[in-house]
Amino acid sequence: MSAAERIVPTITDPLTWAEICERYPDQQVCLVEIDRIHPRGFDFRTARVVGYGKTHREAFEQSRAWRDRYSELGCRFTGQAKTPLVRPSLILDDETRNAIRYRR
């Protein structure tokens, strides 16, 4: 029997992000039933945890049992990022602006 087969599928009650961070410090978590504040934003009111672990793979393996029930799954890290986020830069000059300008 593999490790994935031994995992009993569990799901938490709806939790806030602060409660998730407190319960699963410095862990990868997989979330379902995400009650988002804005449709495409990160912030949410509550979510349910269906998988967690030190690695993304470990958390994702635990969440597999819930794939059939939930079409949306969010994965987040509850700790501080150890590497800085890479943000793309864009220089918007006249030529670029004219290329992307909406024309009627």
Secondary structure, DSSP 8 states (H G I E B T S, - for coil): --HHHH--------B-HHHHHHHSTT-EEEEES--BSSTTSS-BS-BEEEEEESSHHHHHHHHGGGTTT-S--EEEE-S--SS----------HHHHHHH----
